[in-house]
Every structure is written in C-alpha cells, then in structure tokens.
Amino acid sequence: MFAPSTAVRRGFVCALAAVLVTSGCAAGRDAQTQNQVPSQDGTNANAGSMALRGIALTAPTSGAAWSAGSTIPMRLVLVNNGTSTDRLTNIVTSAARGWAGYRSAAQASAAASAQTASTTPGTSGASASTSPGAPSSSASSSSASSSSAPATSSSTTGAETAISIPAGQRVSFGVPDSQRVLALLSSLGHLYAGTTVKVTFTFAKAGSVTAAVPVQTTTGKE
C-alpha cells in the first residue's frame, strides 16, 4: 500500500545529502525536563541518564510535505551520562511504520534501493524486510524483553535495530561529525514541514521518553 516509488527514494537520497551538511548544536546543555518545547531547529529530551539533543526530521526535499511511504532522515545526538553502556532499542511513532539506523549514507541509500526493489504495489510495507525497526502492536509492552537482546542488524539491508551508546560518550546522526543515519521508514500519510510529530524513544536501561519532534522547514543552516 505504501510501496516507495523511485521519486520517494530519490527524495530520501537528497535528504541524506542535505542532513549531512547541516550544523548541529545538539550535544550541548542538559535539559531539566523530559519533554521540552520544540523549535524548528530541533527539540531536546531526557530519559534517565540518556540525553537526546537536537531531535528533528529533515525538511521535505520536494514540495511542502513528505509523501506517504517516504524514508525520512532524523537528526539526533544521543549522550550517555551514565556509568554503563545503554542501547536504543525502539522508536515508535504514529507517523511511520518503523525505523532503522545505518553506519553511513551509502548504506542507507542501498537499503532504500533494496526496499524499492523488494516492495510491490498492494503490499503493506510493514514486513521485517522493508521496516527493520517496525514496531508491533505490543511494542511498548515488549520493550523490557527487547532490552536483554544484543545489538542486531538486518542481514539484508545492514540496518541496525539496536544502537549502543557507551558510557560517557555520544552517538550522533545527521550532524557534520558523524556519517551515521537514523531514519523513520514508510511514513504514513503526508508529513508537512513546520509540523511536529510525537516520537517515543526506548532504551534498554534508561527507559522511554516521548518528544514532540519538528519537521524542519529548511535543510540549510540553522
């Protein structure tokens, strides 16, 4: 039903190029509350010892909105202020069917190409092969059991379905000092620039936090 077209895949590739050259002020001050008022530059949130900084979805690469079925890059800096490694195990939002992390833009683009080739019209796009981090209906209740699983990746796309953040370090996506990519997969409906979507991030040790994440209105500098 939401089979990604070549145009959608092209938009994702353009968004990857744009997000890797934007500035990130994401790893700065610690927030005092779990949810803060977002700006178009990004929003911050805390979950236990995990700090989430500069969270934002990239601006649509064509027109005013991302179309249904899009893969949308996310800008995010994860800072582990704890004393032991933690892992991002799930991302859930009503705006997309799933999520995935990639080691590089090239890997993410290859995965988008594979998704386009393997998904045919009339399919839901919700299978594991097209959405490596797709949440199930019991995603919230299963987060505790998933926390005991090792970090994994899809053998077909190279997508990471759990992301480790060592103690005292940060892991970044979509900022100049990182080549890593984090994306929402198979967006549901149109997602307009300037709007916000609720996104819940779940960690193995730090628990969960929900943030109102803005869709940026420009891919240029902040």
PyMOL commands that place a pseudoatom at each C-alpha (Angstrom):
pseudoatom trace, name=CA, resn=MET, resi=1, chain=A, elem=C, hetatm=0, pos=[0.000, 0.000, 0.000]
pseudoatom trace, name=CA, resn=PHE, resi=2, chain=A, elem=C, hetatm=0, pos=[2.859, 2.337, 0.766]
pseudoatom trace, name=CA, resn=ALA, resi=3, chain=A, elem=C, hetatm=0, pos=[5.382, 0.964, -1.737]
pseudoatom trace, name=CA, resn=PRO, resi=4, chain=A, elem=C, hetatm=0, pos=[8.118, 3.583, -2.102]
pseudoatom trace, name=CA, resn=SER, resi=5, chain=A, elem=C, hetatm=0, pos=[8.443, 4.969, -5.606]
pseudoatom trace, name=CA, resn=THR, resi=6, chain=A, elem=C, hetatm=0, pos=[11.675, 5.868, -7.324]
pseudoatom trace, name=CA, resn=ALA, resi=7, chain=A, elem=C, hetatm=0, pos=[10.807, 9.512, -6.673]
pseudoatom trace, name=CA, resn=VAL, resi=8, chain=A, elem=C, hetatm=0, pos=[10.411, 8.841, -2.952]
pseudoatom trace, name=CA, resn=ARG, resi=9, chain=A, elem=C, hetatm=0, pos=[13.763, 7.015, -2.862]
pseudoatom trace, name=CA, resn=ARG, resi=10, chain=A, elem=C, hetatm=0, pos=[15.360, 9.917, -4.734]
pseudoatom trace, name=CA, resn=GLY, resi=11, chain=A, elem=C, hetatm=0, pos=[13.961, 12.304, -2.144]
pseudoatom trace, name=CA, resn=PHE, resi=12, chain=A, elem=C, hetatm=0, pos=[15.493, 10.222, 0.635]
pseudoatom trace, name=CA, resn=VAL, resi=13, chain=A, elem=C, hetatm=0, pos=[18.903, 10.328, -1.033]
pseudoatom trace, name=CA, resn=CYS, resi=14, chain=A, elem=C, hetatm=0, pos=[18.625, 14.120, -1.405]
pseudoatom trace, name=CA, resn=ALA, resi=15, chain=A, elem=C, hetatm=0, pos=[17.610, 14.424, 2.245]
pseudoatom trace, name=CA, resn=LEU, resi=16, chain=A, elem=C, hetatm=0, pos=[20.633, 12.373, 3.293]
pseudoatom trace, name=CA, resn=ALA, resi=17, chain=A, elem=C, hetatm=0, pos=[22.923, 14.710, 1.399]
pseudoatom trace, name=CA, resn=ALA, resi=18, chain=A, elem=C, hetatm=0, pos=[21.305, 17.733, 2.992]
pseudoatom trace, name=CA, resn=VAL, resi=19, chain=A, elem=C, hetatm=0, pos=[21.268, 16.457, 6.550]
pseudoatom trace, name=CA, resn=LEU, resi=20, chain=A, elem=C, hetatm=0, pos=[24.974, 15.607, 6.478]
pseudoatom trace, name=CA, resn=VAL, resi=21, chain=A, elem=C, hetatm=0, pos=[25.957, 19.206, 5.726]
pseudoatom trace, name=CA, resn=THR, resi=22, chain=A, elem=C, hetatm=0, pos=[23.702, 20.967, 8.242]
pseudoatom trace, name=CA, resn=SER, resi=23, chain=A, elem=C, hetatm=0, pos=[25.067, 22.275, 11.507]
pseudoatom trace, name=CA, resn=GLY, resi=24, chain=A, elem=C, hetatm=0, pos=[24.241, 20.536, 14.778]
pseudoatom trace, name=CA, resn=CYS, resi=25, chain=A, elem=C, hetatm=0, pos=[24.116, 22.272, 18.160]
pseudoatom trace, name=CA, resn=ALA, resi=26, chain=A, elem=C, hetatm=0, pos=[22.662, 19.143, 19.630]
pseudoatom trace, name=CA, resn=ALA, resi=27, chain=A, elem=C, hetatm=0, pos=[25.151, 17.911, 22.161]
pseudoatom trace, name=CA, resn=GLY, resi=28, chain=A, elem=C, hetatm=0, pos=[25.174, 20.937, 24.403]
pseudoatom trace, name=CA, resn=ARG, resi=29, chain=A, elem=C, hetatm=0, pos=[23.241, 21.761, 27.574]
pseudoatom trace, name=CA, resn=ASP, resi=30, chain=A, elem=C, hetatm=0, pos=[21.466, 19.127, 29.676]
pseudoatom trace, name=CA, resn=ALA, resi=31, chain=A, elem=C, hetatm=0, pos=[17.697, 19.537, 29.775]
pseudoatom trace, name=CA, resn=GLN, resi=32, chain=A, elem=C, hetatm=0, pos=[15.940, 19.813, 33.122]
pseudoatom trace, name=CA, resn=THR, resi=33, chain=A, elem=C, hetatm=0, pos=[12.704, 18.209, 31.940]
pseudoatom trace, name=CA, resn=GLN, resi=34, chain=A, elem=C, hetatm=0, pos=[11.953, 15.110, 29.935]
pseudoatom trace, name=CA, resn=ASN, resi=35, chain=A, elem=C, hetatm=0, pos=[9.992, 16.961, 27.240]
pseudoatom trace, name=CA, resn=GLN, resi=36, chain=A, elem=C, hetatm=0, pos=[10.766, 20.475, 26.085]
pseudoatom trace, name=CA, resn=VAL, resi=37, chain=A, elem=C, hetatm=0, pos=[9.026, 22.825, 23.674]
pseudoatom trace, name=CA, resn=PRO, resi=38, chain=A, elem=C, hetatm=0, pos=[10.456, 22.098, 20.229]
pseudoatom trace, name=CA, resn=SER, resi=39, chain=A, elem=C, hetatm=0, pos=[11.736, 24.625, 17.738]
pseudoatom trace, name=CA, resn=GLN, resi=40, chain=A, elem=C, hetatm=0, pos=[12.321, 24.074, 14.047]
pseudoatom trace, name=CA, resn=ASP, resi=41, chain=A, elem=C, hetatm=0, pos=[15.995, 23.583, 14.874]
pseudoatom trace, name=CA, resn=GLY, resi=42, chain=A, elem=C, hetatm=0, pos=[15.146, 20.521, 16.949]
pseudoatom trace, name=CA, resn=THR, resi=43, chain=A, elem=C, hetatm=0, pos=[13.987, 19.537, 20.405]
pseudoatom trace, name=CA, resn=ASN, resi=44, chain=A, elem=C, hetatm=0, pos=[15.664, 18.042, 23.463]
pseudoatom trace, name=CA, resn=ALA, resi=45, chain=A, elem=C, hetatm=0, pos=[14.567, 15.317, 25.870]
pseudoatom trace, name=CA, resn=ASN, resi=46, chain=A, elem=C, hetatm=0, pos=[15.949, 13.198, 28.704]
pseudoatom trace, name=CA, resn=ALA, resi=47, chain=A, elem=C, hetatm=0, pos=[15.358, 9.575, 29.644]
pseudoatom trace, name=CA, resn=GLY, resi=48, chain=A, elem=C, hetatm=0, pos=[17.209, 8.693, 32.820]
pseudoatom trace, name=CA, resn=SER, resi=49, chain=A, elem=C, hetatm=0, pos=[20.920, 9.132, 32.152]
pseudoatom trace, name=CA, resn=MET, resi=50, chain=A, elem=C, hetatm=0, pos=[20.343, 9.416, 28.401]
pseudoatom trace, name=CA, resn=ALA, resi=51, chain=A, elem=C, hetatm=0, pos=[20.188, 12.891, 26.882]
pseudoatom trace, name=CA, resn=LEU, resi=52, chain=A, elem=C, hetatm=0, pos=[18.583, 13.303, 23.449]
pseudoatom trace, name=CA, resn=ARG, resi=53, chain=A, elem=C, hetatm=0, pos=[19.639, 16.504, 21.739]
pseudoatom trace, name=CA, resn=GLY, resi=54, chain=A, elem=C, hetatm=0, pos=[18.584, 18.399, 18.610]
pseudoatom trace, name=CA, resn=ILE, resi=55, chain=A, elem=C, hetatm=0, pos=[15.908, 15.885, 17.570]
pseudoatom trace, name=CA, resn=ALA, resi=56, chain=A, elem=C, hetatm=0, pos=[14.379, 16.826, 14.212]
pseudoatom trace, name=CA, resn=LEU, resi=57, chain=A, elem=C, hetatm=0, pos=[13.102, 15.301, 10.994]
pseudoatom trace, name=CA, resn=THR, resi=58, chain=A, elem=C, hetatm=0, pos=[14.644, 16.740, 7.852]
pseudoatom trace, name=CA, resn=ALA, resi=59, chain=A, elem=C, hetatm=0, pos=[12.658, 19.051, 5.636]
pseudoatom trace, name=CA, resn=PRO, resi=60, chain=A, elem=C, hetatm=0, pos=[10.829, 17.558, 2.641]
pseudoatom trace, name=CA, resn=THR, resi=61, chain=A, elem=C, hetatm=0, pos=[13.088, 17.501, -0.391]
pseudoatom trace, name=CA, resn=SER, resi=62, chain=A, elem=C, hetatm=0, pos=[10.259, 18.232, -2.813]
pseudoatom trace, name=CA, resn=GLY, resi=63, chain=A, elem=C, hetatm=0, pos=[7.134, 20.262, -2.121]
pseudoatom trace, name=CA, resn=ALA, resi=64, chain=A, elem=C, hetatm=0, pos=[5.634, 21.095, 1.247]
pseudoatom trace, name=CA, resn=ALA, resi=65, chain=A, elem=C, hetatm=0, pos=[5.413, 17.590, 2.645]
pseudoatom trace, name=CA, resn=TRP, resi=66, chain=A, elem=C, hetatm=0, pos=[6.938, 14.131, 2.721]
pseudoatom trace, name=CA, resn=SER, resi=67, chain=A, elem=C, hetatm=0, pos=[4.619, 11.815, 0.800]
pseudoatom trace, name=CA, resn=ALA, resi=68, chain=A, elem=C, hetatm=0, pos=[3.254, 8.550, 2.193]
pseudoatom trace, name=CA, resn=GLY, resi=69, chain=A, elem=C, hetatm=0, pos=[5.797, 5.739, 2.073]
pseudoatom trace, name=CA, resn=SER, resi=70, chain=A, elem=C, hetatm=0, pos=[8.821, 8.007, 2.459]
pseudoatom trace, name=CA, resn=THR, resi=71, chain=A, elem=C, hetatm=0, pos=[12.006, 7.213, 4.370]
pseudoatom trace, name=CA, resn=ILE, resi=72, chain=A, elem=C, hetatm=0, pos=[12.697, 10.322, 6.453]
pseudoatom trace, name=CA, resn=PRO, resi=73, chain=A, elem=C, hetatm=0, pos=[16.153, 11.004, 7.941]
pseudoatom trace, name=CA, resn=MET, resi=74, chain=A, elem=C, hetatm=0, pos=[16.257, 12.144, 11.558]
pseudoatom trace, name=CA, resn=ARG, resi=75, chain=A, elem=C, hetatm=0, pos=[18.821, 14.363, 13.216]
pseudoatom trace, name=CA, resn=LEU, resi=76, chain=A, elem=C, hetatm=0, pos=[19.656, 13.208, 16.737]
pseudoatom trace, name=CA, resn=VAL, resi=77, chain=A, elem=C, hetatm=0, pos=[22.538, 13.217, 19.187]
pseudoatom trace, name=CA, resn=LEU, resi=78, chain=A, elem=C, hetatm=0, pos=[22.411, 10.615, 21.981]
pseudoatom trace, name=CA, resn=VAL, resi=79, chain=A, elem=C, hetatm=0, pos=[24.559, 11.400, 25.026]
pseudoatom trace, name=CA, resn=ASN, resi=80, chain=A, elem=C, hetatm=0, pos=[25.073, 8.725, 27.675]
pseudoatom trace, name=CA, resn=ASN, resi=81, chain=A, elem=C, hetatm=0, pos=[25.672, 10.460, 31.010]
pseudoatom trace, name=CA, resn=GLY, resi=82, chain=A, elem=C, hetatm=0, pos=[25.571, 7.152, 32.866]
pseudoatom trace, name=CA, resn=THR, resi=83, chain=A, elem=C, hetatm=0, pos=[28.287, 4.770, 34.030]
pseudoatom trace, name=CA, resn=SER, resi=84, chain=A, elem=C, hetatm=0, pos=[27.471, 1.840, 31.740]
pseudoatom trace, name=CA, resn=THR, resi=85, chain=A, elem=C, hetatm=0, pos=[26.618, 1.260, 28.084]
pseudoatom trace, name=CA, resn=ASP, resi=86, chain=A, elem=C, hetatm=0, pos=[22.964, 1.685, 27.160]
pseudoatom trace, name=CA, resn=ARG, resi=87, chain=A, elem=C, hetatm=0, pos=[21.138, 0.851, 23.925]
pseudoatom trace, name=CA, resn=LEU, resi=88, chain=A, elem=C, hetatm=0, pos=[18.413, 2.480, 21.890]
pseudoatom trace, name=CA, resn=THR, resi=89, chain=A, elem=C, hetatm=0, pos=[16.102, -0.467, 21.283]
pseudoatom trace, name=CA, resn=ASN, resi=90, chain=A, elem=C, hetatm=0, pos=[12.983, 1.029, 19.737]
pseudoatom trace, name=CA, resn=ILE, resi=91, chain=A, elem=C, hetatm=0, pos=[11.464, 4.119, 18.153]
pseudoatom trace, name=CA, resn=VAL, resi=92, chain=A, elem=C, hetatm=0, pos=[7.684, 4.328, 17.870]
pseudoatom trace, name=CA, resn=THR, resi=93, chain=A, elem=C, hetatm=0, pos=[5.541, 6.975, 16.183]
pseudoatom trace, name=CA, resn=SER, resi=94, chain=A, elem=C, hetatm=0, pos=[2.118, 7.079, 14.589]
pseudoatom trace, name=CA, resn=ALA, resi=95, chain=A, elem=C, hetatm=0, pos=[3.731, 8.869, 11.635]
pseudoatom trace, name=CA, resn=ALA, resi=96, chain=A, elem=C, hetatm=0, pos=[5.715, 5.870, 10.309]
pseudoatom trace, name=CA, resn=ARG, resi=97, chain=A, elem=C, hetatm=0, pos=[5.726, 2.087, 10.227]
pseudoatom trace, name=CA, resn=GLY, resi=98, chain=A, elem=C, hetatm=0, pos=[9.253, 1.610, 11.572]
pseudoatom trace, name=CA, resn=TRP, resi=99, chain=A, elem=C, hetatm=0, pos=[12.796, 2.901, 11.935]
pseudoatom trace, name=CA, resn=ALA, resi=100, chain=A, elem=C, hetatm=0, pos=[16.387, 1.936, 11.232]
pseudoatom trace, name=CA, resn=GLY, resi=101, chain=A, elem=C, hetatm=0, pos=[19.914, 3.112, 11.859]
pseudoatom trace, name=CA, resn=TYR, resi=102, chain=A, elem=C, hetatm=0, pos=[22.737, 2.881, 9.323]
pseudoatom trace, name=CA, resn=ARG, resi=103, chain=A, elem=C, hetatm=0, pos=[26.507, 3.258, 9.588]
pseudoatom trace, name=CA, resn=SER, resi=104, chain=A, elem=C, hetatm=0, pos=[26.708, 5.519, 6.538]
pseudoatom trace, name=CA, resn=ALA, resi=105, chain=A, elem=C, hetatm=0, pos=[24.626, 7.401, 3.976]
pseudoatom trace, name=CA, resn=ALA, resi=106, chain=A, elem=C, hetatm=0, pos=[25.755, 4.917, 1.310]
pseudoatom trace, name=CA, resn=GLN, resi=107, chain=A, elem=C, hetatm=0, pos=[24.406, 2.029, 3.372]
pseudoatom trace, name=CA, resn=ALA, resi=108, chain=A, elem=C, hetatm=0, pos=[21.125, 3.862, 3.946]
pseudoatom trace, name=CA, resn=SER, resi=109, chain=A, elem=C, hetatm=0, pos=[20.752, 4.608, 0.231]
pseudoatom trace, name=CA, resn=ALA, resi=110, chain=A, elem=C, hetatm=0, pos=[21.443, 0.977, -0.630]
pseudoatom trace, name=CA, resn=ALA, resi=111, chain=A, elem=C, hetatm=0, pos=[18.779, -0.094, 1.845]
pseudoatom trace, name=CA, resn=ALA, resi=112, chain=A, elem=C, hetatm=0, pos=[16.296, 2.346, 0.296]
pseudoatom trace, name=CA, resn=SER, resi=113, chain=A, elem=C, hetatm=0, pos=[17.066, 0.882, -3.135]
pseudoatom trace, name=CA, resn=ALA, resi=114, chain=A, elem=C, hetatm=0, pos=[16.568, -2.646, -1.804]
pseudoatom trace, name=CA, resn=GLN, resi=115, chain=A, elem=C, hetatm=0, pos=[13.263, -1.608, -0.257]
pseudoatom trace, name=CA, resn=THR, resi=116, chain=A, elem=C, hetatm=0, pos=[12.079, -0.168, -3.558]
pseudoatom trace, name=CA, resn=ALA, resi=117, chain=A, elem=C, hetatm=0, pos=[13.052, -3.343, -5.409]
pseudoatom trace, name=CA, resn=SER, resi=118, chain=A, elem=C, hetatm=0, pos=[11.504, -5.749, -2.896]
pseudoatom trace, name=CA, resn=THR, resi=119, chain=A, elem=C, hetatm=0, pos=[8.247, -3.926, -2.177]
pseudoatom trace, name=CA, resn=THR, resi=120, chain=A, elem=C, hetatm=0, pos=[5.486, -4.282, -4.753]
pseudoatom trace, name=CA, resn=PRO, resi=121, chain=A, elem=C, hetatm=0, pos=[2.216, -2.320, -5.106]
pseudoatom trace, name=CA, resn=GLY, resi=122, chain=A, elem=C, hetatm=0, pos=[-0.512, -3.657, -2.862]
pseudoatom trace, name=CA, resn=THR, resi=123, chain=A, elem=C, hetatm=0, pos=[1.805, -4.699, -0.038]
pseudoatom trace, name=CA, resn=SER, resi=124, chain=A, elem=C, hetatm=0, pos=[1.645, -3.071, 3.343]
pseudoatom trace, name=CA, resn=GLY, resi=125, chain=A, elem=C, hetatm=0, pos=[5.373, -2.331, 3.633]
pseudoatom trace, name=CA, resn=ALA, resi=126, chain=A, elem=C, hetatm=0, pos=[5.245, -3.457, 7.238]
pseudoatom trace, name=CA, resn=SER, resi=127, chain=A, elem=C, hetatm=0, pos=[7.260, -6.639, 6.922]
pseudoatom trace, name=CA, resn=ALA, resi=128, chain=A, elem=C, hetatm=0, pos=[10.624, -7.038, 8.608]
pseudoatom trace, name=CA, resn=SER, resi=129, chain=A, elem=C, hetatm=0, pos=[12.421, -6.891, 5.269]
pseudoatom trace, name=CA, resn=THR, resi=130, chain=A, elem=C, hetatm=0, pos=[11.117, -3.396, 4.492]
pseudoatom trace, name=CA, resn=SER, resi=131, chain=A, elem=C, hetatm=0, pos=[10.997, -1.985, 8.011]
pseudoatom trace, name=CA, resn=PRO, resi=132, chain=A, elem=C, hetatm=0, pos=[13.844, -3.400, 10.123]
pseudoatom trace, name=CA, resn=GLY, resi=133, chain=A, elem=C, hetatm=0, pos=[12.708, -1.494, 13.195]
pseudoatom trace, name=CA, resn=ALA, resi=134, chain=A, elem=C, hetatm=0, pos=[8.976, -1.767, 12.635]
pseudoatom trace, name=CA, resn=PRO, resi=135, chain=A, elem=C, hetatm=0, pos=[7.061, -1.584, 15.922]
pseudoatom trace, name=CA, resn=SER, resi=136, chain=A, elem=C, hetatm=0, pos=[4.491, -4.270, 16.666]
pseudoatom trace, name=CA, resn=SER, resi=137, chain=A, elem=C, hetatm=0, pos=[1.163, -3.649, 18.374]
pseudoatom trace, name=CA, resn=SER, resi=138, chain=A, elem=C, hetatm=0, pos=[2.839, -4.714, 21.609]
pseudoatom trace, name=CA, resn=ALA, resi=139, chain=A, elem=C, hetatm=0, pos=[5.946, -2.559, 21.127]
pseudoatom trace, name=CA, resn=SER, resi=140, chain=A, elem=C, hetatm=0, pos=[5.564, -0.796, 24.457]
pseudoatom trace, name=CA, resn=SER, resi=141, chain=A, elem=C, hetatm=0, pos=[4.987, -3.955, 26.461]
pseudoatom trace, name=CA, resn=SER, resi=142, chain=A, elem=C, hetatm=0, pos=[7.809, -5.800, 24.746]
pseudoatom trace, name=CA, resn=SER, resi=143, chain=A, elem=C, hetatm=0, pos=[10.436, -3.089, 25.282]
pseudoatom trace, name=CA, resn=ALA, resi=144, chain=A, elem=C, hetatm=0, pos=[11.564, -4.660, 28.537]
pseudoatom trace, name=CA, resn=SER, resi=145, chain=A, elem=C, hetatm=0, pos=[12.179, -8.054, 26.962]
pseudoatom trace, name=CA, resn=SER, resi=146, chain=A, elem=C, hetatm=0, pos=[13.951, -6.493, 23.984]
pseudoatom trace, name=CA, resn=SER, resi=147, chain=A, elem=C, hetatm=0, pos=[16.393, -4.788, 26.345]
pseudoatom trace, name=CA, resn=SER, resi=148, chain=A, elem=C, hetatm=0, pos=[18.093, -8.104, 27.010]
pseudoatom trace, name=CA, resn=ALA, resi=149, chain=A, elem=C, hetatm=0, pos=[18.778, -8.739, 23.336]
pseudoatom trace, name=CA, resn=PRO, resi=150, chain=A, elem=C, hetatm=0, pos=[22.182, -7.926, 21.830]
pseudoatom trace, name=CA, resn=ALA, resi=151, chain=A, elem=C, hetatm=0, pos=[22.571, -5.166, 19.267]
pseudoatom trace, name=CA, resn=THR, resi=152, chain=A, elem=C, hetatm=0, pos=[21.450, -6.533, 15.936]
pseudoatom trace, name=CA, resn=SER, resi=153, chain=A, elem=C, hetatm=0, pos=[21.264, -5.565, 12.280]
pseudoatom trace, name=CA, resn=SER, resi=154, chain=A, elem=C, hetatm=0, pos=[19.315, -6.729, 9.266]
pseudoatom trace, name=CA, resn=SER, resi=155, chain=A, elem=C, hetatm=0, pos=[21.352, -9.184, 7.231]
pseudoatom trace, name=CA, resn=THR, resi=156, chain=A, elem=C, hetatm=0, pos=[19.796, -7.937, 4.006]
pseudoatom trace, name=CA, resn=THR, resi=157, chain=A, elem=C, hetatm=0, pos=[19.999, -4.154, 4.471]
pseudoatom trace, name=CA, resn=GLY, resi=158, chain=A, elem=C, hetatm=0, pos=[22.657, -3.686, 7.150]
pseudoatom trace, name=CA, resn=ALA, resi=159, chain=A, elem=C, hetatm=0, pos=[20.165, -1.706, 9.221]
pseudoatom trace, name=CA, resn=GLU, resi=160, chain=A, elem=C, hetatm=0, pos=[20.816, -1.518, 12.946]
pseudoatom trace, name=CA, resn=THR, resi=161, chain=A, elem=C, hetatm=0, pos=[17.806, -2.450, 15.069]
pseudoatom trace, name=CA, resn=ALA, resi=162, chain=A, elem=C, hetatm=0, pos=[19.549, -1.634, 18.359]
pseudoatom trace, name=CA, resn=ILE, resi=163, chain=A, elem=C, hetatm=0, pos=[22.119, 1.115, 18.821]
pseudoatom trace, name=CA, resn=SER, resi=164, chain=A, elem=C, hetatm=0, pos=[24.730, 1.059, 21.600]
pseudoatom trace, name=CA, resn=ILE, resi=165, chain=A, elem=C, hetatm=0, pos=[25.821, 4.245, 23.369]
pseudoatom trace, name=CA, resn=PRO, resi=166, chain=A, elem=C, hetatm=0, pos=[28.905, 3.714, 25.579]
pseudoatom trace, name=CA, resn=ALA, resi=167, chain=A, elem=C, hetatm=0, pos=[29.078, 5.369, 28.986]
pseudoatom trace, name=CA, resn=GLY, resi=168, chain=A, elem=C, hetatm=0, pos=[30.298, 8.956, 28.864]
pseudoatom trace, name=CA, resn=GLN, resi=169, chain=A, elem=C, hetatm=0, pos=[30.083, 9.098, 25.082]
pseudoatom trace, name=CA, resn=ARG, resi=170, chain=A, elem=C, hetatm=0, pos=[27.700, 10.233, 22.378]
pseudoatom trace, name=CA, resn=VAL, resi=171, chain=A, elem=C, hetatm=0, pos=[26.353, 8.725, 19.174]
pseudoatom trace, name=CA, resn=SER, resi=172, chain=A, elem=C, hetatm=0, pos=[25.239, 11.198, 16.511]
pseudoatom trace, name=CA, resn=PHE, resi=173, chain=A, elem=C, hetatm=0, pos=[23.048, 11.073, 13.435]
pseudoatom trace, name=CA, resn=GLY, resi=174, chain=A, elem=C, hetatm=0, pos=[22.693, 13.721, 10.756]
pseudoatom trace, name=CA, resn=VAL, resi=175, chain=A, elem=C, hetatm=0, pos=[25.355, 16.097, 12.094]
pseudoatom trace, name=CA, resn=PRO, resi=176, chain=A, elem=C, hetatm=0, pos=[28.646, 17.040, 10.402]
pseudoatom trace, name=CA, resn=ASP, resi=177, chain=A, elem=C, hetatm=0, pos=[30.899, 14.986, 12.670]
pseudoatom trace, name=CA, resn=SER, resi=178, chain=A, elem=C, hetatm=0, pos=[29.011, 11.747, 12.007]
pseudoatom trace, name=CA, resn=GLN, resi=179, chain=A, elem=C, hetatm=0, pos=[28.310, 9.685, 8.898]
pseudoatom trace, name=CA, resn=ARG, resi=180, chain=A, elem=C, hetatm=0, pos=[25.630, 7.638, 10.641]
pseudoatom trace, name=CA, resn=VAL, resi=181, chain=A, elem=C, hetatm=0, pos=[21.997, 7.835, 9.528]
pseudoatom trace, name=CA, resn=LEU, resi=182, chain=A, elem=C, hetatm=0, pos=[18.804, 7.339, 11.532]
pseudoatom trace, name=CA, resn=ALA, resi=183, chain=A, elem=C, hetatm=0, pos=[15.513, 7.278, 9.661]
pseudoatom trace, name=CA, resn=LEU, resi=184, chain=A, elem=C, hetatm=0, pos=[11.804, 6.699, 10.012]
pseudoatom trace, name=CA, resn=LEU, resi=185, chain=A, elem=C, hetatm=0, pos=[10.607, 4.132, 7.479]
pseudoatom trace, name=CA, resn=SER, resi=186, chain=A, elem=C, hetatm=0, pos=[7.426, 4.020, 5.385]
pseudoatom trace, name=CA, resn=SER, resi=187, chain=A, elem=C, hetatm=0, pos=[5.790, 7.233, 6.568]
pseudoatom trace, name=CA, resn=LEU, resi=188, chain=A, elem=C, hetatm=0, pos=[2.015, 7.130, 6.954]
pseudoatom trace, name=CA, resn=GLY, resi=189, chain=A, elem=C, hetatm=0, pos=[0.228, 9.906, 5.124]
pseudoatom trace, name=CA, resn=HIS, resi=190, chain=A, elem=C, hetatm=0, pos=[1.707, 13.275, 4.272]
pseudoatom trace, name=CA, resn=LEU, resi=191, chain=A, elem=C, hetatm=0, pos=[4.120, 14.826, 6.768]
pseudoatom trace, name=CA, resn=TYR, resi=192, chain=A, elem=C, hetatm=0, pos=[4.286, 18.594, 6.343]
pseudoatom trace, name=CA, resn=ALA, resi=193, chain=A, elem=C, hetatm=0, pos=[7.210, 20.903, 7.043]
pseudoatom trace, name=CA, resn=GLY, resi=194, chain=A, elem=C, hetatm=0, pos=[6.659, 23.018, 10.141]
pseudoatom trace, name=CA, resn=THR, resi=195, chain=A, elem=C, hetatm=0, pos=[4.564, 20.425, 11.937]
pseudoatom trace, name=CA, resn=THR, resi=196, chain=A, elem=C, hetatm=0, pos=[5.553, 18.221, 14.874]
pseudoatom trace, name=CA, resn=VAL, resi=197, chain=A, elem=C, hetatm=0, pos=[5.066, 14.517, 15.480]
pseudoatom trace, name=CA, resn=LYS, resi=198, chain=A, elem=C, hetatm=0, pos=[5.184, 12.583, 18.759]
pseudoatom trace, name=CA, resn=VAL, resi=199, chain=A, elem=C, hetatm=0, pos=[8.040, 10.077, 18.777]
pseudoatom trace, name=CA, resn=THR, resi=200, chain=A, elem=C, hetatm=0, pos=[8.811, 7.667, 21.624]
pseudoatom trace, name=CA, resn=PHE, resi=201, chain=A, elem=C, hetatm=0, pos=[12.409, 6.506, 22.137]
pseudoatom trace, name=CA, resn=THR, resi=202, chain=A, elem=C, hetatm=0, pos=[13.041, 3.412, 24.261]
pseudoatom trace, name=CA, resn=PHE, resi=203, chain=A, elem=C, hetatm=0, pos=[16.369, 2.491, 25.853]
pseudoatom trace, name=CA, resn=ALA, resi=204, chain=A, elem=C, hetatm=0, pos=[17.380, -0.796, 27.425]
pseudoatom trace, name=CA, resn=LYS, resi=205, chain=A, elem=C, hetatm=0, pos=[18.303, 0.793, 30.784]
pseudoatom trace, name=CA, resn=ALA, resi=206, chain=A, elem=C, hetatm=0, pos=[17.132, 4.404, 30.741]
pseudoatom trace, name=CA, resn=GLY, resi=207, chain=A, elem=C, hetatm=0, pos=[13.536, 3.604, 29.816]
pseudoatom trace, name=CA, resn=SER, resi=208, chain=A, elem=C, hetatm=0, pos=[11.353, 5.590, 27.433]
pseudoatom trace, name=CA, resn=VAL, resi=209, chain=A, elem=C, hetatm=0, pos=[10.731, 9.225, 26.631]
pseudoatom trace, name=CA, resn=THR, resi=210, chain=A, elem=C, hetatm=0, pos=[8.299, 10.853, 24.200]
pseudoatom trace, name=CA, resn=ALA, resi=211, chain=A, elem=C, hetatm=0, pos=[9.272, 14.022, 22.375]
pseudoatom trace, name=CA, resn=ALA, resi=212, chain=A, elem=C, hetatm=0, pos=[7.404, 16.355, 20.029]
pseudoatom trace, name=CA, resn=VAL, resi=213, chain=A, elem=C, hetatm=0, pos=[9.755, 16.237, 17.043]
pseudoatom trace, name=CA, resn=PRO, resi=214, chain=A, elem=C, hetatm=0, pos=[9.607, 19.041, 14.443]
pseudoatom trace, name=CA, resn=VAL, resi=215, chain=A, elem=C, hetatm=0, pos=[9.725, 18.537, 10.703]
pseudoatom trace, name=CA, resn=GLN, resi=216, chain=A, elem=C, hetatm=0, pos=[12.209, 21.157, 9.575]
pseudoatom trace, name=CA, resn=THR, resi=217, chain=A, elem=C, hetatm=0, pos=[11.199, 23.823, 7.082]
pseudoatom trace, name=CA, resn=THR, resi=218, chain=A, elem=C, hetatm=0, pos=[14.653, 24.093, 5.517]
pseudoatom trace, name=CA, resn=THR, resi=219, chain=A, elem=C, hetatm=0, pos=[17.649, 21.842, 5.012]
pseudoatom trace, name=CA, resn=GLY, resi=220, chain=A, elem=C, hetatm=0, pos=[20.004, 24.802, 5.099]
pseudoatom trace, name=CA, resn=LYS, resi=221, chain=A, elem=C, hetatm=0, pos=[21.966, 26.121, 8.045]
pseudoatom trace, name=CA, resn=GLU, resi=222, chain=A, elem=C, hetatm=0, pos=[20.239, 26.741, 11.353]
for i in range(1, 222): cmd.bond("trace and resi %d" % i, "trace and resi %d" % (i + 1))
show_as sticks, trace
zoom trace
